[in-house]
Amino acid sequence: MIDKEKLVQTVKEAMAGTDLFLVAVDIRPDNAITVTVDSPTGVDIDECVAITRTVEAAFDRDVEDYELEVGSAGVTAPFSVPEQYRMNLGNPVDILTRDGQRLHATLAAVSDDASVITVTVPTKVREEGAKRPKIVDVPRDIPVADIKSIVREIVF
């Protein structure tokens, strides 16, 4: 089986000097490898090809055969690393909490250690003396450990 630590190190070396970051490396028992990367400026095919070539140079297929797929996380993929939270600051997100609550909010801040995010949630608030409630963006801190999934919400 392919050494995952060596593979991760090889991918990180291939991404050095770029704004790419590693999202995930998955190695299945049949040596089918999936490398997922992302970037604030987008991932193009040339960057994926460069990573593929670096991995193929480091891991000899004659010694151990493998299948390799390198791709981007995609705009609708759930966030899984702190860099994805940071690159989506100011964007609308769809959050599903572990207790089943769904929030449509805007990602406002991420703590330094990426353990807590702050979102602004549109909420109806009735001001004193007003006839109708107004929709106000209310900030809310959510521990990342309490989030089941968070994805960027695409608004048309």
DRENVOVEX-366408 format. One record per residue (C-alpha): x, y, z negated. Coordinates in steps of 0.25 Angstrom, whole numbers, plus 5000, padded with zeros to 4 digits. Example, Ala and Ser with C-alpha at 12.3 -4.5 7.8 and 13.67 -1.06 7.14 Angstrom:
# DRENVOVEX-366408
504949824969 505549964971 
//
This chain:
# DRENVOVEX-366408
500050005000 500550145003 501050224991 500050334988 501050424981 502050414992 500950445002 500450564994 501850624993 502050605008 500750675011 501150795002 502450805009 501750805022 500850925017 502051005011 502051145017 500651145021 499351185014 498851045014 498550965001 498250824998 496850784995 496950634995 497650504999 496950375000 497550245002 496650125004 497149985002 497249965017 498250075017 497250175024 497750305019 496950435019 497650565016 496750685014 497350825014 496750965014 497151115015 496551245013 496751285028 496251145033 496951025038 497351005052 497650875060 499150915061 499350915046 498650775045 499550725056 500750785049 500350715036 500150585043 501450585050 502150615037 501450495030 501750405042 503250435041 503250405026 502450275027 502950175036 501750095043 502649975045 502849955030 501449975026 500350005036 499350115033 498250195039 498350345037 497350455038 497650605035 496550705035 495950825028 494950825016 493850885025 492951005021 491850925015 492750825007 492650834992 493750914985 494750824978 496050904975 496151044969 496751104982 495351074988 494651154977 495651274978 495551274994 493951284993 493951404983 492751494987 492051384995 490751324993 490751184986 489851074983 490051014970 489550884964 489850874949 489950744942 488650764935 487950774948 487750924950 487950984964 488451124965 488551214977 489651314973 490851394977 492151354972 492751474965 493951424957 494851304954 495551294941 497151284942 497151144938 495851114947 495051054936 493951164936 493351234948 492451354947 491251364957 490251474959 488851414959 487651494965 486651504954 485351574952 485351674941 484251764936 484751894932 483951964921 482852054927 483051994941 481851934948 482551824955 483851744952 485051774959 486051674964 487451704957 488751624959 488951564945 490451514942 490551374937 491751294932 491751144935 492851044931 493350974943 493150844935 491650864935 491550874950 491150754958 491350814971 491650954977 491550984992 491651115000 490251155004 490151185019 489151305020 488651335034 
//
